[in-house]
Structure formats: C-alpha cells, structure tokens
C-alpha cells in the first residue's frame, strides 16, 4: 500500500543487523508451552541435514571423506529428548475453564469478609505474573476503609457523568442503565500500580518500549483475576477515574501509574456471559476475525488455510427469514389499526423482522453513521468548483462536531465515526477518526484506471471491517455517509454502468456547478466510460476502472451489514452507487438496505429504481455526509416500535371489522 509508513527493503536491512540485546525481551523465564523454543538447535546454515551430507559425500564434494586417508567420520549429533510435558487433560481443561468463566462483575456482590489466607493466595498468584526484564513493576494497595472507598466512589461517579454526557443520546440512555462499579458493595478494593522507574535506568526490555511497566502490571491483574475466580471471588475493574485525581486521593507517590482499580468479593453467581454482552452494550468478536498469519490481514486459524475476508463475508449473507416475515404480516393484520394504514412502514417493519429472524424485531438503536472519506484523481478535470483540500478540511469539521451531519446525529442520538479510506492529505489522529487509508486518493479515470483491483478489494475490506467494528460495539443500525470532492462524478459513472443509463441522465450538479460545468461533467463521465468500457458483470473491474475508494468502502460496509443481519440505511447518490456495487457482488445484500431519502442528484433515483428501493424522505437534499440517512433513522425505529408496542385487537379487547 502506498500509505505504508515502512521503507522498502527494511526487512532485508533488519536481517543484516545484529539484534540489540535490549530488544530481545524475555518475560521472566516463562515460555508458552505451545511455542517451543529451538535456541539449542544448530542453525540451518551451520548444520546440513544428514541426507544432504550423504549426497555430498557420494558426489565427492567438500563433505566427502577419503577412506584411504583415514580421516575420522563426522559425529552424529546427539538425539534430543522429548519436549517438556504439559498438563494432563483434566488439568488443562480446568485451566481453560477458568479463563472462560472469568467475568467482570458489577452486580450481586456479597458483604462476606474475605479470609486472609484466601486473599494472600490471590496476591501471590498476581505476584508470580511475567514481567518485562523481570522488572516486577507492580504494587498492590489493599483498601478496606469505608471512608476511602466512599471518596473513591464519588470520584468514579463524577467521571461516569462526564462520560455519559459525551455519548450520543441512545448510547447515553443505555449507559445510564448499567452498573459500572461496586466500590461500596465489596469488602476489599485493590489498586494495582506500575512503577516506571523500578529496575533503574537500564531495565531490560524498556529501552525501546518504556510502556512495558504498565503492560507488565496488567499481566499481574490477569493473574489476580484468574486466581480470584478459582477461589470463588468476583472481580470488577473500575476505570472511571481521572488517574492523577485518583493518585492524589489515595496519597500515592506521584511517579506511580494506576493500572487498575479492582472491586473484590464473594458473589451470588457468575453469569454465563459477560454483563455488557447481556446488556447489549457490545458483542464478543469471533476468533477468526483477529488471527493473522505472517502478515496483518492474512487471516487464518492454526491448521486452516488463510481465508479471504470478502469471501468469508459473502458466505454469511442470507435472504430474509421467511418465517419471521410471515409472522410480521400476520401481526400487522391484528394490530389496532386498519390493515395497511401505516403504508410503507409496514413493509419496513416486516423487513426488520426478516433481518433479525424474530417478530417483533429489536428497535435498531444504538445507531452509528460511518462517513468514508476519499479524494479523486478526476478532480483534476475541473468537475467541481471546490478545491481538493476541502475533503481533509471537512473531515476535521466532522471530528470537531461542526458539520450538518453532527447536528442531525445529535438530534437522533447516533454516533458519528469518520473513516479515512483515501484522503489525499495526511490527517492527524483524532477521536472518532479511523485511519484506514488504502492510498492517498485515486488516479484520474479519464486517462487510466482509478485504482488497482487489489486496492478495490482492500477498500471493500475497510468497509466490511468498519461494519464489524460498529456492530461488535453494540450498534443495531448502520448508516452510510461519505465525503470526497468530485465523488458525485464517480457516482454518476458507477450508476451509468449498472443502470445502462446515458451519462446525461445520471450526472447531476454535485456541489453546484453551472450549466457549462454540468455539461463538462457529463462529458468527463462519458469519456471515462468510453475509454474503459467497464463490464457490469465484473464489479471489481468496474470499481478499479471508474470507482472511488469511499464508494468501494461503502459497498463493503453494506456487505458487512448484510453478513451481520443489521439494517443499513443508505444516504444519497454515492450510497446508491455503492449499493449497486454491493448488489453486483452479492444480490441478497440489498435485503438489508433501507433507502433513507431521495437525493436531488438524478443518478440517485436511477440507482434506487434499479435496486427496487423506495426512499423514506424526499426533501431535495444533496449534501451527503449521511444527512439523509440520519433524518430517516427515527422513521426506521418507529417501524420497529410499532410492531413491538402497538396492541393487537384481541389483547386490547377491541372488536375488529370482522
């Protein structure tokens, strides 16, 4: 990727340089049992295999021995003994069960005192944790005093409120229903700290990574947690603190870092699944999403072949559930209203049931709008009056909360995240920005392909991964947004390919070109299509030829939502073009799409007609940014609420017309 910060040839250079012993870090003397170390084996260059040596001898090569000269034969290396044994099956299962059953507990603590010998065993386990350079940077401050715990509880409550105020409205409502600490409910609180100065200036392993002190203390936290679970003790990690405020309140030395504040005590029960998962706050990500072999993005579980992210996603896309659809229509007939009185909302409600495989469906909240941002080489053809730099400037505006999409998101309680999939400028890090740059803008598609096929796939994967991240974080609705000067020109080209329409019929004025500018824009699209003659049956080829990075990412976002069975509310013309890409790749993906609104751009209605989608809002919008999708969100949520909350004739005791 051109966005890579690694210099070419750095791997070869690294191989030629002797390793810095300060970087060759060992965590104590511990080595994972499933990662045997072969340090005692001779290097391959120094010790040829026996069969290679035999071949060399037969050929009279350098290793050959002149029997007449009486030279001694080379000694065979002594065979190595068996590897160190692991635990037996019962013990191994007990260890793995302990890790599976560990829970972050906030509810159900009991006031029972913890015996000293039990607490001592737990602390001994924590103290045996591995640490970088055997530095053991941790300390454990045990707090039992009600006065101290009350003071700390007040600190946590203040930060809880600050966090709640930072959340979108739907998330804030969900958060306020959660219990996030048990400081006053537990007999013992334990503060785990990290001392970055412990071991002196030359602590092994911290030369290039000074953050190893808190990382090592975090390993002690894990040991403590597992030991506590084995003793029947619940542990709850509280992180709602200003760290310096907590250090001052507990009168800790200023140089210490607080790694964890733990509430420890006996509990009524250990829940089967994490409390935040039960509350719908988040979901556990599958292991297959997070294991990479040799290089990041090459996903493969041990013993399995690497799997393609796009292919894996497509394999998960299924039609709407017929049983849930039927139940939705039957319930619509029994609701206390005339049949069909809610018009398109009834169709939408049934669609939500088919997606969720249940009737009534869950209300699609919380929701998140992902704004994919990218620049376009075709901008050089004068298709927009706005300079290219505006893309990066608007990204900063989104992050600062100053755009229309931010105002609408606040109104409807949605989260805004911005994904840099191809902005030409280097963007500084910021809250809400996901740096996923495939390349810094596309090439001019009037003289060559906009991108390579590989880049098109990578942009699709960015969209898939974004959908996965947002759904795993607990969002139940995904909204599309985009930002990129000249992206309506790209949308027009894509729409023309899959609708068969003439460029003049699907090319609009975008950000406001005059008549001459519009005619020129149509001509640019026409010339690009004549130059490439893209094949609509080859969607990746079309995207590579005349697509945009944000359009490809939006298509991946739709495919990701479809694989996770989460409704995707489409915004305007760029989202419509992206949905055409998604449909060309996986026709069933359209079943998750909801047309949020009808854009004033002519290509949008052509795309929606081809997709068979009916827009929910028609206000002549042509802004993008996800604004139309955000306005439609309450309508989509209302459709679900109607099925969930409106009584049926029999339940309400009302006589229907029959």
Residue pairs with C-beta under 8 A, 6 or more apart in sequence:
1 437
1 438
1 439
1 455
1 458
2 439
2 440
3 437
3 438
3 439
3 440
20 207
20 208
22 202
22 204
22 205
22 207
22 208
23 205
23 207
23 208
25 132
25 133
25 204
25 205
25 212
26 133
26 204
26 205
27 130
27 131
27 132
27 216
27 219
28 130
28 131
28 134
30 130
31 37
33 84
33 86
36 83
40 80
41 47
42 77
47 77
48 56
48 63
50 76
53 63
53 74
56 62
56 63
56 64
57 63
57 64
57 65
58 64
63 74
65 71
65 73
86 92
87 95
98 226
98 229
98 230
99 226
101 229
101 270
102 225
102 226
102 229
103 229
103 234
103 270
103 271
103 274
103 275
104 235
104 236
104 237
104 274
104 275
104 276
105 182
105 234
105 235
105 236
105 263
105 267
105 270
105 275
106 178
106 179
106 180
106 181
106 182
106 236
106 275
107 179
107 182
107 275
108 234
108 267
108 268
108 269
109 182
109 185
109 186
109 234
109 236
109 263
109 265
109 266
109 267
110 265
110 266
110 267
110 268
111 185
111 187
111 265
112 187
112 265
112 266
113 187
114 187
114 188
114 233
114 264
114 265
114 266
118 231
118 233
119 142
119 188
119 264
121 227
121 231
122 224
122 227
122 228
122 231
122 233
122 264
123 140
123 224
124 227
125 223
125 224
125 226
125 227
126 138
126 140
126 192
126 220
126 221
126 223
126 224
126 227
127 136
127 138
127 220
128 223
129 138
129 216
129 219
129 220
129 222
129 223
130 216
130 219
131 137
131 138
131 216
131 217
131 219
131 220
132 203
132 204
132 205
132 206
132 209
132 212
132 213
132 215
132 216
133 199
133 203
133 204
133 205
133 206
133 212
134 204
135 198
135 199
135 203
135 204
135 205
135 206
135 212
135 213
135 216
136 198
136 216
137 194
137 195
137 196
137 198
137 199
137 213
137 214
137 216
137 217
138 192
138 193
138 194
138 195
138 216
138 217
138 220
138 259
139 192
139 193
139 195
139 256
140 190
140 191
140 192
140 193
140 224
141 190
141 191
141 193
141 250
141 252
142 188
142 189
142 190
143 149
143 152
143 188
143 189
143 190
143 191
143 250
144 187
144 188
144 189
146 184
148 250
149 183
149 184
149 189
150 184
151 249
152 183
152 189
152 241
152 246
152 249
152 250
152 261
153 181
153 183
153 184
155 241
155 242
155 245
155 246
155 249
156 180
156 181
156 183
156 238
156 240
156 241
159 240
159 241
159 242
160 180
160 181
160 240
163 175
163 240
164 172
164 175
164 176
165 172
167 175
168 366
168 409
168 410
168 413
168 414
168 415
169 410
169 412
169 413
170 365
170 366
170 367
170 413
170 414
171 366
171 413
171 415
172 413
173 413
174 279
174 280
174 281
174 366
174 474
175 281
177 279
178 276
178 279
178 281
180 238
180 240
181 236
181 238
181 240
181 263
182 236
182 263
182 265
183 189
183 238
183 261
183 263
185 263
185 265
186 236
186 263
186 264
186 265
187 264
187 265
188 263
188 264
188 265
189 261
189 262
189 263
189 264
190 224
190 260
190 261
190 262
190 264
191 250
191 252
191 258
191 260
191 261
191 262
192 217
192 220
192 221
192 224
192 258
192 259
192 260
192 261
192 262
193 217
193 252
193 256
193 257
193 258
193 259
194 213
194 214
194 216
194 217
194 256
194 257
194 259
195 213
195 255
195 256
195 257
196 210
196 213
196 214
196 255
196 257
197 255
198 213
199 206
205 212
206 212
206 213
213 257
214 257
214 259
217 257
217 259
217 260
218 259
218 260
221 237
221 259
221 260
221 262
224 235
224 262
225 235
225 262
228 234
228 235
228 264
229 235
229 270
232 266
233 264
233 265
233 266
233 267
234 264
234 265
234 266
234 267
234 270
235 262
235 263
235 264
236 262
236 263
237 260
237 261
237 262
238 261
238 262
238 263
239 260
239 261
241 258
241 261
243 257
243 258
246 252
246 258
246 261
247 254
247 256
247 258
252 258
271 278
274 284
276 282
277 283
277 284
280 474
281 474
282 472
282 473
282 474
283 471
283 472
283 474
284 472
285 468
285 472
287 301
288 299
288 301
288 307
288 312
289 299
289 468
291 299
291 300
291 301
291 302
292 298
292 299
292 300
293 299
293 300
293 306
297 309
297 461
298 306
299 306
299 307
299 309
299 312
300 306
300 307
309 461
309 464
309 465
310 457
310 460
310 461
310 464
310 556
310 559
310 585
313 464
313 556
313 559
313 560
313 563
314 559
314 563
314 585
314 586
316 562
316 563
316 564
317 559
317 562
317 563
317 586
317 588
317 589
318 565
318 588
319 354
319 588
319 591
320 351
320 354
320 355
320 591
321 353
321 354
321 355
321 357
322 354
323 357
324 353
324 354
324 356
324 357
324 358
324 359
324 361
325 350
325 353
325 354
327 353
327 359
328 349
328 350
328 353
328 354
328 359
328 360
328 361
328 643
329 350
331 359
331 360
331 643
331 648
332 339
332 342
332 346
332 349
332 350
332 643
333 339
334 648
334 649
334 650
334 656
335 642
335 643
335 646
335 647
335 648
335 649
336 646
336 647
336 648
336 649
336 652
336 654
337 646
338 657
340 346
342 349
342 639
342 642
344 614
344 616
345 635
345 638
345 639
345 642
346 639
348 594
348 616
348 635
348 636
348 639
349 360
349 361
349 639
349 640
349 642
349 643
351 567
351 591
351 594
352 361
352 364
352 567
352 636
352 639
352 640
352 643
353 359
353 360
353 361
353 643
354 591
355 361
355 565
355 566
355 567
355 591
355 592
356 362
356 565
357 565
359 643
360 640
360 643
360 644
361 640
361 643
361 644
362 476
362 640
363 476
363 637
363 640
363 641
363 644
364 476
364 477
364 566
364 567
364 633
364 636
364 637
364 640
365 413
365 476
365 477
365 637
366 413
366 414
366 415
366 474
366 475
366 476
366 477
367 412
367 413
367 414
367 415
367 475
367 476
367 477
367 478
367 479
367 569
367 633
368 414
368 415
368 416
368 417
368 470
368 473
368 475
368 477
368 478
368 479
369 405
369 409
369 414
369 415
369 416
369 417
369 478
369 479
369 480
369 481
369 626
369 629
369 630
370 417
370 418
370 419
370 466
370 467
370 470
370 478
370 479
370 480
370 481
370 557
370 626
371 398
371 405
371 416
371 417
371 418
371 419
371 481
371 482
371 483
371 625
371 626
372 419
372 421
372 462
372 463
372 466
372 480
372 481
372 482
372 483
372 549
372 550
372 553
372 554
372 557
373 391
373 394
373 395
373 418
373 419
373 420
373 421
373 422
373 423
373 482
373 483
373 484
373 550
374 391
374 420
374 421
374 422
374 423
374 441
374 442
374 484
374 487
374 548
374 549
374 550
374 553
375 388
375 391
375 422
375 423
375 424
375 440
375 441
375 442
375 484
375 485
375 486
376 441
376 442
376 450
376 484
376 485
376 486
376 487
376 489
376 490
376 548
377 441
377 442
377 443
377 444
377 445
377 450
378 442
378 444
378 445
378 446
378 450
378 486
378 489
378 490
378 524
378 528
379 388
379 485
379 486
380 444
381 444
381 446
381 520
381 524
382 517
382 520
383 486
383 489
383 510
383 513
383 517
383 520
383 521
383 524
384 485
384 486
384 489
384 510
384 511
384 513
385 511
385 512
385 513
385 517
386 485
386 511
387 485
388 424
388 441
388 485
388 486
389 425
390 485
391 423
391 424
391 425
391 483
391 484
391 485
392 423
392 424
392 425
392 427
394 403
394 483
395 418
395 420
395 423
395 427
395 433
395 483
396 427
396 430
397 403
398 405
398 406
398 416
398 418
398 432
398 483
398 625
399 418
399 430
399 431
399 432
399 433
403 625
404 623
404 625
404 627
405 416
405 481
405 625
405 626
405 627
405 630
406 416
408 626
408 627
408 630
408 631
409 415
409 416
409 626
409 630
411 630
412 630
412 631
412 633
412 634
414 479
414 630
414 633
415 470
415 475
416 432
416 481
416 626
417 432
417 433
417 434
417 466
417 470
418 432
418 433
418 434
418 483
419 433
419 434
419 436
419 462
419 466
419 553
420 427
420 433
420 434
420 435
420 436
420 437
421 436
421 437
421 438
421 459
421 462
421 463
421 549
421 550
421 552
421 553
422 437
422 438
422 439
422 440
422 441
422 442
422 459
422 484
422 548
422 549
422 550
423 437
423 440
423 441
424 440
424 441
425 440
426 440
427 433
427 435
429 435
434 466
434 469
436 462
436 465
436 466
436 553
438 451
438 455
438 458
438 459
438 462
438 549
439 451
439 455
439 549
441 549
442 450
442 451
442 547
442 548
442 549
443 449
443 450
443 451
444 450
445 490
445 493
445 528
445 531
445 532
445 545
445 546
446 524
446 527
446 528
446 531
447 531
449 532
449 544
449 545
450 490
450 543
450 544
450 545
450 546
450 547
450 548
451 459
451 543
451 544
451 547
451 549
452 544
453 540
453 541
453 544
455 544
455 549
456 540
456 543
456 544
456 547
456 552
457 540
459 543
459 549
459 550
459 552
459 553
459 556
460 543
460 552
460 553
460 555
460 556
460 559
461 556
462 553
462 556
463 552
463 553
463 554
463 555
463 556
463 557
463 558
463 559
463 560
464 556
464 557
464 559
464 560
464 563
465 556
465 560
466 553
466 556
466 557
466 560
467 478
467 556
467 557
467 559
467 560
467 561
467 563
467 564
467 566
468 560
468 564
470 478
471 478
471 560
471 561
471 564
471 566
475 566
476 566
476 567
477 566
477 567
477 568
477 569
477 633
477 636
477 637
478 557
478 561
478 566
478 567
478 568
478 569
479 568
479 569
479 571
479 596
479 626
479 629
479 630
479 633
480 554
480 557
480 558
480 568
480 569
480 570
480 571
480 575
480 578
480 626
480 629
481 571
481 624
481 625
481 626
481 627
481 629
482 550
482 551
482 554
482 571
482 574
482 575
482 624
482 625
482 626
483 550
483 624
483 625
484 490
484 548
484 550
484 574
485 511
486 510
487 548
487 550
487 551
487 574
487 624
488 507
488 508
488 510
488 511
488 573
488 574
488 601
488 603
489 507
489 510
489 521
489 524
489 525
490 546
490 547
490 548
490 551
490 574
490 577
491 548
491 551
491 573
491 574
491 576
491 577
491 601
491 603
492 503
492 506
492 507
492 508
492 521
492 525
492 573
492 603
493 503
493 525
493 528
493 529
493 546
493 547
494 542
494 543
494 546
494 547
494 551
494 577
494 580
494 581
495 501
495 506
495 573
495 576
495 577
495 580
495 603
495 606
495 607
496 502
496 503
496 505
496 506
496 525
496 529
496 603
497 529
497 534
497 536
497 542
497 546
497 580
498 536
498 542
498 580
498 581
498 583
498 584
498 607
498 610
499 506
499 580
499 606
499 607
499 609
499 610
501 603
501 606
503 522
503 525
503 526
503 529
504 522
504 526
505 602
505 603
505 606
506 602
506 603
506 606
506 607
507 518
507 521
507 522
507 525
507 602
507 603
508 518
508 573
508 599
508 600
508 601
508 602
508 603
508 622
509 517
509 518
509 521
509 601
509 622
510 521
510 601
510 622
513 520
513 521
528 546
529 546
532 545
532 546
534 541
534 542
534 545
534 546
535 541
535 542
536 542
536 584
537 584
539 581
539 584
539 585
540 585
542 581
542 584
543 551
543 552
543 555
543 581
547 581
548 574
550 574
551 574
551 577
551 578
551 581
552 578
552 581
554 574
554 575
554 578
554 581
555 578
555 579
555 581
555 582
555 585
556 582
557 568
557 578
558 568
558 570
558 578
558 579
558 582
558 589
558 592
558 593
559 582
559 585
559 586
559 589
561 567
561 568
561 592
562 568
562 582
562 586
562 588
562 589
562 591
562 592
565 592
566 592
567 592
567 594
567 636
568 592
568 593
568 594
569 594
569 596
569 629
569 632
569 633
569 636
570 576
570 578
570 579
570 593
570 594
570 595
570 596
570 613
570 629
571 596
571 597
571 599
571 624
571 625
571 626
571 627
571 628
571 629
572 597
572 599
572 601
572 604
572 621
572 622
572 623
572 624
572 628
573 599
573 601
573 603
573 604
573 607
573 622
573 624
574 624
575 596
575 629
576 595
576 599
576 603
576 604
576 607
576 608
576 611
577 603
577 607
579 589
579 590
579 593
579 607
579 611
579 613
580 607
580 610
580 611
582 589
582 590
582 593
583 589
583 590
583 611
590 611
590 612
590 613
593 611
593 613
594 613
594 616
594 632
594 636
595 608
595 611
595 613
595 614
595 615
595 616
596 615
596 616
596 617
596 628
596 629
596 630
596 631
596 632
596 633
597 615
597 616
597 617
597 618
597 619
597 621
597 628
597 629
597 631
597 632
598 604
598 605
598 608
598 615
598 617
598 618
599 605
599 621
599 622
599 628
600 620
600 621
600 622
601 622
608 614
608 615
616 632
616 635
616 636
617 628
617 631
617 632
617 635
619 628
619 631
621 627
621 628
621 631
649 655
649 656
